[in-house]
Amino acid sequence: MTRLLLENFSWKNSVGETVMRRKLGKKDEFYGKLVGLVFPIAFQQFMLSLVSASDAVMLGKLNQDSLSAVSLAGQVMFVFNLFLAALTIGASMFAAQYWGKGDTDTVERILAFVLRFSVIVSAVFFAGAELFPELLMKIFTSEAKLVSYGADYLRVVGSSYLFCGASQIYLCIMKNSGHAGKSTLISSFAVVLNILLNAVFIFGLLGMPAMGIAGAALATVTARGAELIWAVLDSLKEGHIRLRKRYVSGRDRALEKTFWKYTLPVLGNELVWGCGFTMFSVIMGHMGSDAVAANSIAGIVKNLAVCFCLGVGSGGGIIVGNELGAGRMALAKEYGGRLCRVSIISGIISGFFVLVISPVILHFSSISGQALYYLKWMLVMCSYYLVGKSVNSTTIGGIFCAGGDSRFGFLCDAVTLWVIIVPLGCLAAFVLKWPVTAVYFVLNLDEIIKLPAVYRHYKKYIWVKDLTNT
């Protein structure tokens, strides 16, 4: 009897250890995958944000108006990026699942028709920047000097939209097909080149004429062109997803119909959120040059600090999408829970990071005393904003979209921004005439307000869906 009990205990102990090893193995595998995707993507986001930072530092050396004008002109690129973001999220949504399923042929079909649409959108924004730069600048500010400076920038930088529209789709497909590291390398090369050329063209180094604002724009155009060339050449290598002529000229209407079914809500979400976010710049742009300058620097700091959070969302979305496409629903659900916990931690760390480096930022910012005062409190508000941003970008932009649950984000941002935040911001700024810092506080409540609704929607598990079988 004793022997039987010992054998039974030994067997149960062995089974328990096996189950534990499997759980630990899955956990290690998840975090291994996450690190392999998050750090390259986060670094890529960070490097892209460095371009704006370098523009701010170098143009700030010229004068505050140059900094403010380029910041406002950059809102055109921001709106353009909303369309690109929708297309890349849509492409990731399907590419991640089909790649997880092992269907590379369909991933190449996705590259072809998404690239086709991206080129059309790029041409529209290029035409607007070349033909109507003053009109575009007047949307964001009424100050004549800022309109003039910004228009000069747009006329030159418009060409970069054509290059960017194609390169971002290539880099997106690379991230979703096992080449996230190479995607980051290409993007980082372009950023480093951009920053170096900024110095050369803005200040006239190495025998070049000093071009000021136009130099910053020319540096962007050159870097984006180099990025596209490298991305295309890399795609031609064996084993890479490449652009096939038969898919460019041909149409897979069933796949396209399914793609747009899930991507159009993403586009709606990006436009609703992005245009609402652009309204923040419009509101601040009409509160004076000091407010614009402070908001510009705060925005750059926020973009740099949120990079890791966005990497968690993008990388996590790819991992969840791979599992959903492979039919491992329970594992995808488990991964989603882990991602939520990671997003909270990364948001807290990012917010704390902003508070720690705030004195350094204030010390080196070449802006007026009044603008420095605004910036000091804006950075404090950015710190808690980043916690909400981290959670929401991971769930809405990563987990939900991985399973085609894209409609919720559209509805959530439409209500939060256009029913609550933008009207309150306009009321505070133009009717109640609140101080700049109070208006900024109102405009940065959106990510916090969304949290309860996002949590409730996550727990419904509508996002646990295999799109390859739809």
C-alpha positions as CSV (number, residue, x, y, z in Angstrom):
1,M,0.0,0.0,0.0
2,T,2.8,2.4,1.0
3,R,4.6,1.6,-2.3
4,L,1.4,2.4,-4.3
5,L,1.0,5.7,-2.5
6,L,4.7,6.6,-3.1
7,E,4.4,5.7,-6.8
8,N,1.1,7.6,-7.1
9,F,2.8,10.6,-5.4
10,S,5.8,10.3,-7.7
11,W,3.6,10.1,-10.8
12,K,1.6,13.2,-9.7
13,N,4.7,15.1,-8.9
14,S,6.2,14.2,-12.3
15,V,3.0,15.3,-14.1
16,G,3.0,18.5,-12.1
17,E,6.6,19.2,-13.1
18,T,5.8,18.5,-16.7
19,V,2.8,20.9,-16.7
20,M,4.9,23.5,-14.9
21,R,7.7,23.1,-17.5
22,R,5.2,23.5,-20.3
23,K,3.7,26.6,-18.7
24,L,7.2,28.1,-18.1
25,G,8.2,27.2,-21.6
26,K,5.2,29.0,-23.1
27,K,5.9,32.0,-20.9
28,D,9.5,32.1,-21.9
29,E,8.5,31.6,-25.6
30,F,6.1,34.5,-25.3
31,Y,8.5,36.9,-23.8
32,G,11.2,35.8,-26.1
33,K,9.0,36.6,-29.1
34,L,7.9,39.9,-27.5
35,V,11.4,41.1,-26.9
36,G,12.4,40.1,-30.4
37,L,9.7,42.2,-31.8
38,V,9.2,45.0,-29.3
39,F,12.8,46.3,-29.1
40,P,13.3,46.5,-32.9
41,I,9.9,48.2,-33.4
42,A,10.3,50.5,-30.4
43,F,13.8,51.4,-31.5
44,Q,12.5,52.1,-35.0
45,Q,9.8,54.4,-33.5
46,F,12.4,56.1,-31.3
47,M,14.7,56.8,-34.3
48,L,11.8,58.2,-36.2
49,S,10.9,60.5,-33.3
50,L,14.6,61.6,-33.2
51,V,14.0,63.4,-36.6
52,S,11.5,65.7,-35.0
53,A,13.8,66.2,-32.1
54,S,16.7,67.1,-34.3
55,D,14.5,69.5,-36.3
56,A,13.4,71.2,-33.0
57,V,17.0,71.5,-31.7
58,M,18.6,72.7,-34.9
59,L,15.7,75.0,-36.0
60,G,15.5,76.3,-32.4
61,K,19.0,77.5,-32.8
62,L,17.8,79.7,-35.7
63,N,14.8,81.2,-34.0
64,Q,11.6,80.3,-32.2
65,D,9.4,81.1,-35.2
66,S,11.3,78.5,-37.3
67,L,10.7,75.9,-34.7
68,S,7.0,76.7,-34.4
69,A,6.4,76.9,-38.2
70,V,7.9,73.5,-38.9
71,S,6.0,72.0,-36.0
72,L,2.7,73.2,-37.5
73,A,3.7,72.3,-41.0
74,G,4.5,68.8,-39.7
75,Q,0.8,68.4,-39.0
76,V,0.3,67.8,-42.7
77,M,2.7,64.9,-42.5
78,F,0.9,63.8,-39.3
79,V,-2.5,63.6,-41.2
80,F,-0.8,61.8,-44.1
81,N,0.6,59.3,-41.6
82,L,-2.9,58.6,-40.4
83,F,-3.7,57.1,-43.8
84,L,-0.4,55.2,-43.7
85,A,-1.1,54.0,-40.2
86,A,-4.5,52.6,-41.3
87,L,-2.9,50.8,-44.2
88,T,-0.1,49.4,-42.2
89,I,-2.4,48.3,-39.4
90,G,-4.6,46.6,-42.0
91,A,-1.7,45.0,-43.7
92,S,-0.3,43.8,-40.3
93,M,-3.8,42.5,-39.4
94,F,-3.8,40.1,-42.3
95,A,-0.1,39.6,-43.0
96,A,0.5,38.4,-39.4
97,Q,-2.2,35.9,-39.5
98,Y,-1.4,34.6,-43.0
99,W,2.3,34.4,-42.1
100,G,1.4,32.5,-39.0
101,K,-0.6,30.1,-41.2
102,G,2.4,29.7,-43.5
103,D,0.6,31.3,-46.6
104,T,3.4,33.6,-48.1
105,D,1.5,33.8,-51.4
106,T,-1.3,35.7,-49.8
107,V,1.1,38.0,-48.0
108,E,2.5,39.0,-51.3
109,R,-1.0,39.7,-52.6
110,I,-1.5,42.0,-49.6
111,L,1.7,43.8,-50.3
112,A,0.7,44.5,-53.9
113,F,-2.8,45.9,-53.4
114,V,-2.0,47.9,-50.2
115,L,1.0,49.4,-52.0
116,R,-1.2,50.4,-54.9
117,F,-3.6,52.3,-52.7
118,S,-0.7,53.9,-50.7
119,V,0.8,55.4,-53.8
120,I,-2.5,57.1,-54.7
121,V,-2.8,58.6,-51.2
122,S,0.8,59.8,-51.3
123,A,0.3,61.5,-54.6
124,V,-2.7,63.5,-53.2
125,F,-0.7,64.8,-50.2
126,F,2.2,65.6,-52.5
127,A,0.0,67.7,-54.7
128,G,-1.5,69.5,-51.7
129,A,1.9,70.4,-50.3
130,E,3.2,71.7,-53.7
131,L,0.1,73.6,-54.8
132,F,-1.6,74.9,-51.7
133,P,1.1,75.2,-48.9
134,E,-0.2,78.6,-47.6
135,L,-3.8,77.4,-47.4
136,L,-2.7,74.3,-45.5
137,M,-0.7,76.4,-43.0
138,K,-3.6,78.8,-42.4
139,I,-5.6,75.9,-41.0
140,F,-3.1,75.7,-38.1
141,T,-2.2,79.3,-37.4
142,S,-3.2,82.9,-38.3
143,E,0.3,84.4,-37.8
144,A,1.7,85.5,-41.1
145,K,5.3,84.8,-40.4
146,L,4.5,81.2,-39.3
147,V,2.4,80.7,-42.5
148,S,5.2,81.9,-44.7
149,Y,7.9,79.8,-43.0
150,G,5.7,76.7,-43.0
151,A,4.8,77.1,-46.7
152,D,8.5,77.2,-47.6
153,Y,9.0,73.9,-45.7
154,L,6.0,72.2,-47.3
155,R,7.0,73.0,-50.9
156,V,10.3,71.1,-50.4
157,V,9.2,68.3,-48.1
158,G,6.2,67.3,-50.2
159,S,8.3,65.0,-52.3
160,S,9.1,62.9,-49.3
161,Y,5.4,61.8,-49.1
162,L,5.8,59.9,-52.3
163,F,8.8,57.9,-51.0
164,C,7.4,57.4,-47.5
165,G,4.1,56.1,-48.8
166,A,5.8,53.2,-50.5
167,S,8.7,52.5,-48.0
168,Q,6.4,52.2,-45.0
169,I,4.3,49.5,-46.6
170,Y,7.5,47.5,-47.4
171,L,8.8,47.9,-43.9
172,C,5.5,46.9,-42.4
173,I,5.4,43.6,-44.4
174,M,9.0,43.0,-43.4
175,K,8.1,43.3,-39.7
176,N,5.3,40.8,-40.1
177,S,7.3,38.3,-42.1
178,G,10.2,37.6,-39.7
179,H,12.4,40.5,-40.7
180,A,11.7,43.1,-37.9
181,G,15.4,43.6,-37.3
182,K,16.1,44.4,-40.9
183,S,13.1,46.8,-41.0
184,T,14.5,48.6,-38.0
185,L,18.0,48.8,-39.5
186,I,16.7,50.4,-42.7
187,S,14.5,52.8,-40.9
188,S,17.3,53.7,-38.5
189,F,19.7,54.3,-41.3
190,A,17.3,56.8,-42.9
191,V,16.9,58.6,-39.5
192,V,20.6,58.9,-39.0
193,L,21.1,60.2,-42.5
194,N,18.2,62.6,-42.0
195,I,19.8,64.0,-38.8
196,L,23.2,64.4,-40.4
197,L,21.8,66.1,-43.5
198,N,19.8,68.3,-41.2
199,A,23.0,69.8,-39.8
200,V,24.6,70.0,-43.3
201,F,21.6,71.7,-45.1
202,I,20.2,73.9,-42.2
203,F,23.6,75.4,-41.2
204,G,25.5,75.1,-44.5
205,L,28.2,72.6,-43.5
206,L,30.7,70.9,-45.8
207,G,30.6,73.7,-48.3
208,M,26.8,73.6,-48.7
209,P,24.8,76.9,-48.6
210,A,22.8,77.5,-45.3
211,M,19.2,76.7,-46.2
212,G,17.4,77.0,-42.9
213,I,13.9,75.6,-42.9
214,A,14.2,74.4,-46.5
215,G,17.3,72.5,-45.5
216,A,15.4,70.5,-42.9
217,A,12.9,69.6,-45.6
218,L,15.5,68.6,-48.2
219,A,17.2,66.4,-45.6
220,T,13.9,64.6,-45.0
221,V,13.3,64.1,-48.8
222,T,16.8,62.6,-49.3
223,A,16.6,60.3,-46.3
224,R,13.2,59.0,-47.3
225,G,14.4,58.3,-50.8
226,A,17.3,56.3,-49.6
227,E,15.0,54.4,-47.2
228,L,12.8,53.3,-50.1
229,I,15.7,52.2,-52.3
230,W,17.1,50.0,-49.6
231,A,13.7,48.5,-48.7
232,V,13.0,47.6,-52.3
233,L,16.4,46.1,-52.9
234,D,16.2,44.0,-49.7
235,S,12.8,42.6,-50.7
236,L,14.4,41.1,-53.8
237,K,16.5,38.7,-51.8
238,E,15.6,35.0,-51.7
239,G,13.1,34.1,-49.0
240,H,11.7,37.7,-48.7
241,I,8.2,38.9,-49.5
242,R,8.4,40.8,-52.7
243,L,6.3,42.8,-55.1
244,R,5.1,40.5,-57.9
245,K,4.1,41.9,-61.2
246,R,1.2,39.5,-61.5
247,Y,-0.3,40.7,-58.3
248,V,0.1,44.4,-59.1
249,S,-1.8,44.0,-62.4
250,G,-4.2,41.3,-61.1
251,R,-6.9,41.6,-58.5
252,D,-8.0,39.3,-55.7
253,R,-11.4,40.8,-55.1
254,A,-12.4,38.5,-52.3
255,L,-9.3,39.2,-50.4
256,E,-9.5,42.9,-51.0
257,K,-13.2,42.9,-49.9
258,T,-12.2,41.2,-46.6
259,F,-9.3,43.5,-46.2
260,W,-11.4,46.7,-46.5
261,K,-14.1,45.2,-44.3
262,Y,-11.7,45.3,-41.4
263,T,-9.4,48.1,-42.4
264,L,-12.0,50.8,-43.2
265,P,-12.9,51.1,-39.5
266,V,-9.2,51.4,-38.7
267,L,-9.0,54.2,-41.2
268,G,-12.0,55.8,-39.6
269,N,-10.4,55.4,-36.2
270,E,-7.1,57.0,-37.4
271,L,-8.9,59.9,-39.0
272,V,-11.2,60.5,-36.1
273,W,-8.3,60.3,-33.6
274,G,-5.8,62.1,-35.8
275,C,-8.0,64.9,-36.8
276,G,-9.0,65.3,-33.2
277,F,-5.3,65.4,-32.2
278,T,-4.7,67.9,-35.0
279,M,-7.4,70.1,-33.5
280,F,-5.2,70.2,-30.4
281,S,-2.5,71.8,-32.5
282,V,-5.1,74.2,-34.0
283,I,-6.3,75.2,-30.6
284,M,-2.8,75.7,-29.3
285,G,-1.7,77.4,-32.5
286,H,-4.3,80.1,-31.9
287,M,-3.0,80.8,-28.3
288,G,0.2,82.4,-29.4
289,S,3.8,81.5,-30.4
290,D,4.9,80.7,-26.9
291,A,2.1,78.1,-26.6
292,V,3.0,76.6,-30.0
293,A,6.7,76.4,-29.1
294,A,6.1,74.7,-25.7
295,N,3.5,72.3,-27.2
296,S,6.0,71.4,-30.0
297,I,8.7,70.4,-27.5
298,A,6.2,68.6,-25.3
299,G,4.9,66.7,-28.3
300,I,8.4,65.6,-29.2
301,V,9.2,64.4,-25.7
302,K,5.9,62.6,-25.6
303,N,6.6,60.9,-28.9
304,L,10.1,59.8,-27.7
305,A,8.8,58.5,-24.4
306,V,5.9,56.5,-25.9
307,C,8.1,54.6,-28.3
308,F,8.5,51.5,-26.1
309,C,4.7,51.5,-25.4
310,L,4.0,51.6,-29.1
311,G,6.5,48.8,-29.7
312,V,4.6,46.6,-27.1
313,G,1.4,47.3,-29.0
314,S,2.8,46.6,-32.5
315,G,4.9,43.7,-31.5
316,G,2.2,42.2,-29.3
317,G,-0.3,42.5,-32.1
318,I,1.9,40.6,-34.5
319,I,2.4,37.8,-31.9
320,V,-1.4,37.5,-31.2
321,G,-2.1,37.6,-34.9
322,N,0.3,34.8,-35.6
323,E,-1.4,32.6,-33.0
324,L,-4.9,33.5,-34.2
325,G,-3.9,32.7,-37.8
326,A,-2.4,29.4,-36.7
327,G,-5.7,28.5,-34.9
328,R,-4.3,28.6,-31.4
329,M,-7.1,30.7,-29.9
330,A,-6.6,29.9,-26.2
331,L,-2.9,30.8,-26.5
332,A,-3.7,34.1,-28.3
333,K,-6.1,34.9,-25.5
334,E,-3.5,34.2,-22.8
335,Y,-0.9,36.3,-24.7
336,G,-3.4,39.2,-24.8
337,G,-3.7,39.2,-21.0
338,R,0.1,39.2,-20.6
339,L,0.4,42.1,-23.1
340,C,-2.1,44.2,-21.0
341,R,0.0,43.7,-17.9
342,V,3.2,44.6,-19.8
343,S,1.5,47.7,-21.2
344,I,0.6,49.1,-17.7
345,I,4.2,48.6,-16.5
346,S,5.7,50.2,-19.7
347,G,3.4,53.1,-19.4
348,I,4.4,53.8,-15.7
349,I,8.1,53.5,-16.6
350,S,7.7,55.9,-19.6
351,G,5.8,58.5,-17.5
352,F,8.4,58.3,-14.7
353,F,11.1,58.7,-17.4
354,V,9.5,62.0,-18.6
355,L,9.5,63.4,-15.0
356,V,13.1,62.5,-14.5
357,I,14.4,64.1,-17.7
358,S,12.2,67.2,-17.4
359,P,14.8,69.4,-15.8
360,V,17.3,68.6,-18.6
361,I,14.7,69.4,-21.3
362,L,13.9,72.7,-19.7
363,H,17.6,73.6,-19.3
364,F,18.4,73.0,-23.0
365,S,15.2,74.4,-24.6
366,S,15.9,77.5,-26.6
367,I,12.5,79.2,-26.0
368,S,11.2,82.2,-24.1
369,G,10.7,82.3,-20.4
370,Q,6.9,82.2,-20.8
371,A,7.1,79.2,-23.1
372,L,9.4,77.4,-20.6
373,Y,6.8,77.9,-17.9
374,Y,4.2,76.3,-20.2
375,L,6.5,73.5,-21.0
376,K,7.3,72.7,-17.4
377,W,3.6,71.9,-16.6
378,M,3.0,70.2,-20.0
379,L,5.7,67.7,-19.2
380,V,4.1,66.9,-15.9
381,M,0.8,66.2,-17.6
382,C,2.5,64.1,-20.2
383,S,3.8,61.7,-17.5
384,Y,0.3,60.4,-16.5
385,Y,-1.0,60.6,-20.1
386,L,1.6,58.0,-21.1
387,V,0.1,55.4,-18.8
388,G,-3.3,55.6,-20.6
389,K,-1.6,55.9,-24.0
390,S,0.4,52.7,-23.4
391,V,-2.6,50.6,-22.4
392,N,-4.9,51.9,-25.1
393,S,-2.3,51.6,-27.9
394,T,-1.6,48.0,-26.9
395,T,-5.2,47.0,-26.6
396,I,-6.9,49.0,-29.4
397,G,-4.0,49.2,-31.9
398,G,-2.4,45.9,-31.1
399,I,-4.6,43.2,-29.5
400,F,-8.0,44.2,-30.9
401,C,-6.8,44.8,-34.5
402,A,-4.8,41.5,-34.4
403,G,-8.2,39.7,-34.5
404,G,-10.0,42.2,-36.8
405,D,-11.8,43.9,-34.0
406,S,-11.3,47.4,-35.5
407,R,-14.7,49.0,-35.1
408,F,-14.5,49.6,-31.4
409,G,-11.5,51.9,-31.7
410,F,-13.3,54.1,-34.2
411,L,-16.4,54.4,-32.0
412,C,-14.3,55.0,-28.9
413,D,-12.2,57.8,-30.3
414,A,-15.2,59.4,-32.1
415,V,-17.1,59.8,-28.8
416,T,-14.0,60.6,-26.6
417,L,-12.5,63.2,-28.9
418,W,-15.3,64.8,-30.9
419,V,-18.1,64.6,-28.3
420,I,-16.0,65.4,-25.2
421,I,-12.4,66.6,-25.6
422,V,-12.4,68.8,-28.7
423,P,-15.6,70.7,-27.7
424,L,-14.3,71.2,-24.1
425,G,-10.9,72.3,-25.4
426,C,-12.5,74.9,-27.7
427,L,-14.7,76.1,-24.9
428,A,-11.8,76.4,-22.5
429,A,-9.6,78.2,-25.0
430,F,-11.9,80.5,-26.9
431,V,-14.9,81.1,-24.7
432,L,-13.8,80.8,-21.1
433,K,-10.3,82.1,-22.0
434,W,-8.5,79.7,-19.6
435,P,-4.7,79.8,-19.3
436,V,-2.6,77.7,-21.7
437,T,-1.7,75.1,-19.1
438,A,-5.4,74.6,-18.2
439,V,-6.4,74.1,-21.8
440,Y,-3.5,71.6,-22.3
441,F,-4.8,69.7,-19.3
442,V,-8.2,69.3,-20.9
443,L,-6.7,68.3,-24.2
444,N,-4.7,65.5,-22.5
445,L,-7.6,63.7,-20.8
446,D,-8.6,61.6,-23.8
447,E,-6.5,58.5,-23.1
448,I,-7.5,58.5,-19.4
449,I,-11.3,58.8,-20.2
450,K,-11.1,55.8,-22.6
451,L,-9.7,53.3,-20.1
452,P,-12.9,52.0,-18.5
453,A,-14.6,51.4,-21.9
454,V,-11.4,49.7,-23.3
455,Y,-11.2,47.3,-20.3
456,R,-14.9,46.3,-20.6
457,H,-14.5,45.7,-24.4
458,Y,-11.3,43.7,-23.9
459,K,-13.1,41.3,-21.5
460,K,-15.7,40.5,-24.2
461,Y,-13.0,38.7,-26.2
462,I,-14.5,39.7,-29.6
463,W,-11.0,40.0,-30.9
464,V,-10.3,36.3,-30.6
465,K,-10.9,35.6,-34.3
466,D,-9.2,33.8,-37.2
467,L,-9.4,36.2,-40.2
468,T,-7.9,33.7,-42.6
469,N,-11.1,31.7,-42.5
470,T,-13.5,34.6,-43.0
